[in-house]
Amino acid sequence: MMTNQSKEVFISYGRRESLNFVARLHQQLKLAGHHIWFDKVNIPDGDDYQQRINHGIESAHNFVCIMAPRCLTSPFCLVELEYARLLGKRVIPVNHMVIFKTVSQALSAGDQQVLVAFYQFFNLPDLNIRSTQDVLNRSHALIGKTDWLDAKEELSDADCQRLVEWAQPYENNWAKHEDIEYLESHDLPVFGETIDALESVVERLTAVLSRQKEYVHTHTDILGNALHWQNNQKATQHLLVGKERIAAEEWLLTEFLGGKQPPCQPTALVCEYICEARKNAENLMTDIFICYDVQDKNIRNLVIQSLSHYAKTTWIHDRDIQKGADYGRAIEVGIENADNFFYFVSPHSVVSEYCQRELARALQYHKRVVPLLIAPTPAADFPEALRGLQYVDFTDNTCQADYDSDIDDILNILRHDREYYEQHKVLLARSLKWTAEDRKPSFLLRGHNLENAQTWLRLNEGRALHPPLALHKELITASEAAKGQLGTEVFLSYSRKDGDFARELNTALQQAGKTTWFDQESIST
């Protein structure tokens, strides 16, 4: 967790009109006990300022944008605001000297490159921002309908010049602003005319900072961990585990009722991070196997991202097959270890041999198959097994609400009989391991797992849709016959950071005929 490195607020501003105001705001917030990121104070001499700014935004709970002419027309401030929105931060706009029009000037080649480099780095579309008016328009678009906090002052050009003249000899004093005693004893000058008293600005801003504080702070912590995971090749040992993982999932699923709004947004990376942590904790099993044609990758990614906001785990070949693994076998295991099989129906997928083989495997194992129509496709071209199934239709979407309704339909499908399909998957995976290893007793069910499996089979043997397989019954029957004869020979205790190795060790021990207790298999679902 990153709590110790976090600041309550990152302040983004333009120096021409707002440097003095921000200095006074920083002073008052510091004296009130808040930890504030202010570039004049928090960028050490000799450091890469852009890296410091990026880290400051990442690790701050809130992003305060001081709206004044220089800030709203600066490509550097725009990049800061873009990054805050990209990270899902709570953005608090402060109206210092807001403007909507400016004398439009072409951005220099260097300023344009700052924006182009940012958008390219994050794979965002080039918005063709070439002038100060373009920057201003984009800044307001990013602020959107977020309500402003008024902190108005009026500064003339002469006032701004006096501010510059004050700031130049003051440069070596900024480091002292981390010293509370210095701030308590030092009165900063005021330039121009004050309209909204600073005391009321601090009071209102403090009220915003305290609202939904725990949710916002958790967002910062999980985001910091997700960025660390991403920067370390998304290695398993950097995933959340145990109580932290469960708390993160609960946070992601927080509902805002009674007119409340989420103060910040979980990013696609944060959702992926939480879902991958859940997958890792559940023995690499998933909610959904995604069957699609590579030409439909964009809609695939969009649907996966939407479902990840609800902590739904998915299996896709380009993420979940390890380098050097047997491709065909990895696909089979992905299907075996998923509750559901989603077929993305398009003119490409209905003629794909890969998709047909995957569908056949899912049907062989009585998986719940859900077709998603993602491109107009004649019904006669559907694989025969899909023709009688109700599908989720994405082709009739004309607005975001239509797409959201389709995602809701998928979530409702996943909720229906969820426990049945989860147990179907877990017992199938166990049965297949058992048969692959010559039905060694070490792979049989014991204790509560056996009792739960017996109940599950008894309640669902006559089921019409996706019934238990004969293989399920054989495993449970063999386990019943061996009841009382099998004890635990090896109890596996391990750091959750070593989950990959523990899984391999557990399988190797079972293959050697040893009965094991391994939490990812032995704790009943």
C-alpha positions in Angstrom: 0.0 0.0 0.0 1.1 3.6 -0.7 -0.6 5.4 2.2 2.6 6.8 3.7 3.6 8.4 0.4 0.2 9.9 -0.3 -0.8 13.5 -0.3 -4.3 14.7 0.3 -4.2 17.1 -2.6 -2.2 17.7 -5.8 -2.5 21.3 -6.9 -2.4 22.1 -10.7 -2.2 25.8 -11.6 -0.6 28.4 -13.8 2.0 30.6 -12.2 1.3 33.9 -13.9 -2.0 34.6 -12.0 -2.1 31.9 -9.4 1.3 31.3 -7.9 0.7 33.6 -4.9 -2.9 32.3 -4.3 -1.7 28.7 -4.4 1.1 29.5 -2.0 -1.4 31.0 0.5 -3.8 28.1 -0.1 -1.0 25.6 0.5 0.0 27.4 3.6 -3.5 27.4 5.2 -4.1 23.7 4.2 -0.7 22.7 5.7 -1.5 24.6 8.9 -4.9 22.7 9.0 -3.0 19.4 9.0 -3.3 18.4 5.4 -0.5 17.0 3.3 -0.4 18.9 0.0 1.5 18.4 -3.2 2.8 21.8 -4.5 5.4 21.8 -7.3 7.4 24.6 -5.7 7.8 22.6 -2.5 7.7 19.0 -3.7 10.0 18.8 -6.7 13.5 18.4 -5.3 16.4 20.2 -7.1 18.0 18.1 -9.8 15.0 15.6 -10.1 13.1 14.9 -13.3 10.2 17.2 -12.9 7.8 15.3 -15.1 8.3 12.1 -13.2 7.8 13.9 -10.0 4.6 15.5 -11.3 3.3 12.1 -12.5 4.0 10.5 -9.2 2.5 13.4 -7.4 -0.8 13.0 -9.3 -0.8 9.2 -8.9 -0.2 9.3 -5.1 -2.5 12.2 -4.3 -6.1 11.4 -3.2 -7.5 14.5 -4.9 -6.6 16.7 -7.8 -7.3 20.4 -7.4 -7.4 22.4 -10.7 -7.0 26.2 -10.1 -8.9 27.6 -13.1 -7.3 30.8 -14.4 -6.1 32.0 -17.8 -2.6 30.6 -17.7 -3.7 27.2 -16.3 -6.6 26.8 -18.7 -4.5 27.5 -21.8 -1.3 25.7 -20.7 -0.5 22.4 -22.5 1.4 21.4 -19.4 -1.5 21.9 -17.1 -3.8 20.2 -19.6 -1.5 17.1 -19.5 -1.8 17.1 -15.7 -5.6 17.3 -15.9 -5.7 14.6 -18.6 -3.6 12.3 -16.5 -5.8 12.9 -13.4 -8.9 12.0 -15.4 -7.1 9.0 -16.9 -6.3 7.7 -13.4 -9.9 8.2 -12.3 -9.0 10.9 -9.6 -11.5 13.1 -7.9 -11.0 16.4 -9.7 -12.0 19.5 -7.7 -12.2 22.6 -10.0 -11.4 25.9 -8.2 -12.6 29.1 -9.9 -9.7 31.6 -9.4 -10.1 33.6 -12.7 -12.0 31.3 -15.0 -12.2 32.2 -18.7 -14.0 30.6 -21.7 -12.4 32.5 -24.6 -8.8 33.7 -25.2 -6.9 35.4 -27.9 -6.0 32.3 -29.8 -2.3 31.7 -30.4 -0.7 28.8 -32.1 1.2 26.5 -29.8 4.9 26.2 -30.3 6.2 23.0 -31.8 7.6 22.1 -28.4 4.2 22.6 -26.7 2.4 20.6 -29.4 5.0 17.8 -28.9 4.2 17.7 -25.2 0.6 16.9 -26.0 1.3 14.5 -28.9 3.8 12.5 -26.7 1.3 12.2 -23.9 -1.5 11.0 -26.1 0.7 8.5 -28.0 2.2 7.1 -24.7 -1.2 6.3 -23.4 -2.6 5.1 -26.8 -5.1 7.9 -26.8 -6.4 9.6 -30.0 -4.7 12.8 -31.2 -7.2 15.5 -30.5 -5.5 17.9 -32.9 -4.8 20.6 -30.2 -2.8 23.2 -32.0 -3.8 26.5 -30.3 -4.3 28.1 -26.9 -8.1 28.1 -27.6 -7.9 24.4 -28.3 -6.2 23.8 -25.0 -8.9 26.0 -23.2 -11.7 24.0 -24.9 -10.2 20.7 -24.0 -9.6 21.8 -20.4 -13.3 22.7 -20.0 -14.4 19.5 -21.6 -12.3 17.5 -19.0 -13.7 19.5 -16.1 -17.2 18.8 -17.5 -20.1 19.3 -15.2 -18.0 19.0 -12.0 -19.2 21.8 -9.8 -16.7 24.6 -9.2 -15.5 25.9 -5.8 -15.3 29.7 -6.0 -12.0 31.3 -4.9 -12.2 34.4 -7.1 -9.6 37.1 -7.2 -9.0 39.9 -9.8 -5.5 40.5 -11.0 -4.6 43.1 -13.5 -1.5 42.8 -15.8 0.3 45.1 -13.4 -0.7 42.9 -10.5 0.7 39.8 -12.3 4.0 41.7 -13.0 4.3 42.6 -9.3 3.7 38.9 -8.5 6.6 38.0 -10.8 8.9 40.5 -9.2 8.0 39.1 -5.7 8.5 35.5 -6.8 12.0 35.9 -8.3 13.9 36.7 -5.1 11.6 34.4 -3.1 12.6 31.3 -5.0 15.0 30.0 -2.3 12.4 30.2 0.4 10.0 27.6 -1.1 11.7 24.7 0.7 10.8 26.3 4.0 7.1 25.8 3.3 7.4 22.2 4.6 8.3 23.7 8.0 5.2 24.4 10.0 6.9 26.9 12.3 8.0 28.9 9.3 4.4 28.9 7.8 3.0 29.9 11.2 5.3 32.9 11.4 5.3 34.0 7.8 2.7 36.2 6.2 2.5 36.0 2.4 1.5 39.1 0.4 -1.7 39.3 -1.5 -1.8 40.6 -5.1 -4.9 42.1 -6.8 -8.4 42.2 -5.3 -9.8 39.3 -3.2 -13.4 38.5 -3.9 -13.8 35.2 -2.1 -12.1 35.1 1.3 -9.3 32.5 1.6 -10.7 31.3 4.9 -14.1 30.3 3.3 -12.2 28.7 0.4 -10.2 26.5 2.8 -13.4 25.6 4.7 -15.3 24.6 1.6 -12.4 22.6 0.2 -11.8 20.8 3.5 -15.5 19.8 3.4 -15.0 18.3 0.0 -11.9 16.5 1.0 -13.6 14.9 4.0 -16.6 13.6 1.9 -16.3 9.9 1.1 -12.7 10.1 2.3 -12.3 6.3 2.9 -13.4 5.4 -0.6 -11.1 8.0 -2.2 -8.1 6.9 -0.1 -8.7 3.3 -1.0 -8.8 4.3 -4.6 -5.3 5.8 -4.3 -3.9 2.7 -2.5 -5.2 0.2 -5.0 -4.2 2.4 -8.0 -0.7 2.7 -6.6 -0.5 -1.1 -6.3 -1.9 -1.6 -9.8 0.6 0.8 -11.3 3.4 -1.1 -9.5 2.1 -4.4 -10.9 1.9 -2.9 -14.4 5.5 -1.5 -14.1 6.7 -5.0 -13.0 5.4 -7.0 -16.0 2.2 -7.8 -14.2 4.0 -10.5 -12.2 1.8 -12.6 -10.0 3.8 -11.8 -6.8 2.6 -8.2 -7.0 -1.1 -9.1 -6.9 -3.2 -8.4 -3.8 -3.8 -11.4 -1.5 -5.8 -12.4 1.5 -7.8 -9.7 3.3 -6.4 -6.9 1.2 -7.7 -8.7 -2.0 -11.1 -9.2 -0.5 -11.3 -5.6 0.7 -10.3 -4.4 -2.8 -13.0 -6.5 -4.5 -15.6 -5.2 -2.0 -14.5 -1.6 -2.7 -14.8 -2.2 -6.5 -18.4 -3.4 -5.9 -19.4 -0.5 -3.7 -22.9 0.7 -4.6 -23.8 4.4 -4.4 -27.4 4.7 -3.4 -29.7 7.5 -2.4 -28.4 10.0 -4.9 -24.8 9.6 -3.9 -22.1 9.8 -6.6 -18.8 8.0 -6.8 -16.1 10.6 -6.0 -13.5 8.9 -8.2 -13.5 6.1 -10.8 -11.8 2.7 -10.9 -9.7 2.6 -14.0 -9.5 -0.3 -16.5 -6.1 -1.1 -15.0 -7.5 -1.1 -11.4 -10.4 -3.4 -12.4 -8.0 -5.7 -14.3 -5.7 -5.8 -11.2 -8.5 -6.8 -8.9 -9.8 -9.4 -11.3 -6.4 -11.0 -11.8 -5.9 -11.1 -8.0 -9.2 -12.9 -7.7 -8.3 -15.3 -10.5 -4.9 -16.0 -8.8 -6.7 -16.7 -5.5 -9.1 -19.1 -7.2 -6.6 -21.5 -8.7 -6.6 -19.6 -12.0 -10.3 -20.4 -12.5 -12.6 -17.8 -14.1 -16.2 -16.8 -14.6 -16.0 -16.7 -18.4 -14.1 -18.2 -21.3 -14.1 -15.8 -24.2 -14.5 -17.4 -27.6 -14.0 -14.9 -30.4 -12.2 -14.2 -33.7 -9.1 -12.0 -33.6 -10.8 -9.5 -36.0 -13.4 -8.8 -33.3 -10.8 -7.9 -30.6 -11.9 -4.4 -30.1 -15.5 -5.3 -29.0 -14.0 -8.2 -27.0 -11.8 -5.8 -25.0 -14.7 -3.4 -24.4 -17.0 -6.1 -23.0 -14.2 -7.6 -20.9 -13.4 -4.2 -19.5 -17.1 -3.5 -18.7 -17.4 -6.9 -16.9 -14.2 -6.3 -14.9 -15.9 -3.3 -13.2 -18.1 -5.9 -11.6 -15.1 -8.1 -10.6 -16.0 -10.7 -13.3 -12.9 -12.8 -14.3 -12.3 -13.8 -17.9 -10.0 -16.1 -19.9 -8.5 -14.9 -23.2 -5.8 -16.6 -25.1 -3.5 -13.6 -25.6 -3.3 -12.8 -21.9 -3.7 -16.2 -20.2 -1.5 -18.6 -22.1 2.0 -18.6 -20.7 4.9 -18.3 -23.1 6.1 -21.7 -24.1 2.9 -23.5 -23.1 1.1 -26.0 -25.4 -1.4 -23.7 -27.1 -4.1 -26.2 -27.8 -4.0 -27.7 -24.3 -4.0 -24.3 -22.7 -7.2 -23.5 -24.5 -8.8 -26.7 -23.3 -7.8 -25.9 -19.7 -9.2 -22.4 -20.1 -12.6 -23.8 -21.1 -12.5 -26.5 -18.4 -11.7 -23.9 -15.7 -14.5 -21.4 -16.6 -18.1 -21.3 -15.3 -19.4 -20.0 -18.6 -18.5 -20.0 -22.3 -19.2 -16.7 -24.2 -19.3 -17.0 -28.0 -18.8 -13.6 -29.8 -20.9 -14.2 -32.9 -19.8 -12.4 -36.0 -19.2 -13.2 -39.7 -15.6 -13.9 -38.7 -16.2 -16.2 -35.7 -18.9 -18.4 -37.3 -16.4 -19.6 -40.0 -13.4 -19.9 -37.6 -12.2 -23.4 -37.1 -10.7 -22.4 -33.8 -14.0 -21.1 -32.5 -15.8 -24.2 -33.7 -13.3 -26.4 -31.8 -13.6 -24.4 -28.7 -17.4 -24.5 -28.9 -17.4 -28.3 -29.3 -15.2 -28.6 -26.2 -17.5 -26.4 -24.2 -20.6 -28.5 -25.2 -18.7 -31.7 -24.4 -18.3 -30.5 -20.9 -21.9 -29.2 -20.5 -20.8 -25.6 -20.1 -23.3 -22.8 -20.1 -22.9 -21.3 -23.6 -24.0 -17.7 -24.0 -23.9 -16.2 -27.6 -23.2 -12.5 -27.9 -24.2 -11.1 -31.3 -21.5 -8.4 -32.0 -21.9 -7.9 -35.7 -24.9 -8.6 -38.1 -24.7 -12.3 -39.0 -27.4 -14.3 -40.8 -29.0 -16.8 -38.4 -28.4 -19.6 -40.9 -24.7 -19.0 -40.5 -24.7 -19.6 -36.8 -23.1 -22.8 -35.6 -25.9 -25.3 -35.2 -25.5 -25.6 -31.4 -26.2 -21.8 -31.1 -29.2 -21.5 -33.3 -31.7 -22.3 -30.6 -30.1 -20.2 -27.9 -31.2 -16.7 -26.9 -28.4 -14.3 -27.6 -27.4 -10.8 -26.2 -27.7 -8.5 -29.2 -25.1 -5.7 -29.4 -25.9 -4.9 -33.0 -29.0 -2.8 -32.2 -27.1 -0.4 -29.9 -27.6 3.3 -30.8 -26.4 4.9 -27.6 -24.4 4.1 -24.4 -27.6 3.2 -22.6 -28.3 0.4 -25.1 -24.8 -1.0 -24.5 -25.2 -0.7 -20.7 -28.4 -2.6 -20.9 -26.7 -5.4 -22.7 -24.0 -5.6 -20.0 -26.8 -5.7 -17.4 -28.3 -8.7 -19.3 -25.0 -10.5 -19.2 -24.7 -9.8 -15.4 -28.2 -11.2 -14.9 -27.2 -14.3 -16.8 -24.1 -14.8 -14.7 -26.0 -14.3 -11.4 -28.6 -17.0 -12.4 -27.6 -20.3 -10.8 -24.0 -19.0 -10.2 -23.3 -21.4 -7.4 -24.3 -24.4 -9.6 -22.0 -23.5 -12.5 -19.1 -22.7 -10.2 -19.3 -26.1 -8.5 -19.8 -27.7 -11.9 -16.5 -26.2 -13.0 -14.5 -27.0 -9.8 -15.6 -30.6 -9.8 -15.0 -31.0 -13.5 -11.4 -29.7 -13.1 -10.9 -32.1 -10.3 -12.4 -35.0 -12.2 -10.2 -34.3 -15.2 -7.0 -34.2 -13.1 -8.1 -37.5 -11.4 -8.6 -39.3 -14.7 -5.4 -37.8 -16.3 -3.4 -39.2 -13.4 -4.8 -42.8 -13.6 -7.4 -42.1 -11.0 -4.9 -41.8 -8.1 -6.6 -41.7 -4.7 -4.7 -38.5 -3.9 -7.0 -36.6 -6.3 -10.2 -37.7 -4.6 -12.5 -35.5 -2.6 -12.5 -35.5 1.2 -14.2 -33.9 4.1 -16.5 -30.9 3.5 -15.6 -30.9 -0.2 -17.0 -34.4 -0.6 -20.1 -33.6 1.4 -20.8 -30.5 -0.7 -20.2 -32.5 -3.9 -22.6 -35.2 -2.8 -25.3 -32.7 -2.1 -24.7 -30.8 -5.4 -25.0 -34.1 -7.4 -28.1 -35.2 -5.5 -29.9 -31.9 -6.2 -28.9 -31.6 -9.8 -28.7 -35.1 -11.3 -32.1 -34.6 -13.1 -31.2 -31.2 -14.4 -32.2 -30.5 -18.0 -29.7 -27.8 -18.9 -26.0 -28.3 -18.5 -26.4 -31.3 -16.1 -23.5 -33.0 -14.3 -21.4 -35.2 -16.4 -20.8 -38.9 -15.9 -17.3 -37.9 -14.9 -18.6 -35.8 -12.1 -20.5 -38.8 -10.7 -17.6 -41.2 -11.1 -15.3 -38.9 -9.0 -17.9 -38.4 -6.3 -18.7 -42.2 -6.2 -15.0 -43.1 -6.0 -14.5 -40.5 -3.3 -17.4 -41.9 -1.3 -15.9 -45.4 -1.5 -12.6 -44.1 -0.2 -14.2 -42.1 2.6 -12.2 -42.5 5.9 -9.3 -44.1 4.2 -7.5 -40.9 3.1 -5.8 -38.5 5.5 -3.8 -35.4 4.7 -0.2 -36.3 4.2 1.1 -32.8 3.2 -0.3 -29.5 4.4 0.8 -26.7 2.1 1.5 -23.4 3.9 2.9 -20.6 1.7 3.1 -16.9 1.2 0.4 -15.8 -1.2 3.1 -14.1 -3.2 4.3 -17.6 -4.0 1.0 -18.8 -5.3 2.3 -20.0 -8.7 4.9 -22.2 -7.1 2.5 -23.5 -4.6 0.1 -24.6 -7.3 2.9 -26.4 -9.1 4.0 -28.1 -5.9 0.5 -29.2 -5.0 0.0 -30.8 -8.4 3.4 -32.5 -8.3 2.7 -34.0 -4.8 -0.7 -35.3 -5.9 0.9 -36.8 -9.0 3.3 -38.6 -6.7 0.3 -40.1 -4.8 0.4 -37.7 -1.8 -2.9 -36.4 -0.4 -2.5 -32.7 0.2 -4.3 -29.8 1.9 -4.1 -26.8 -0.4 -6.4 -23.9 0.3 -7.2 -23.1 -3.3 -8.6 -26.6 -3.6 -9.5 -27.6 -0.1 -11.6 -24.7 1.2 -15.1 -25.4 0.0 -16.6 -22.8 -2.3 
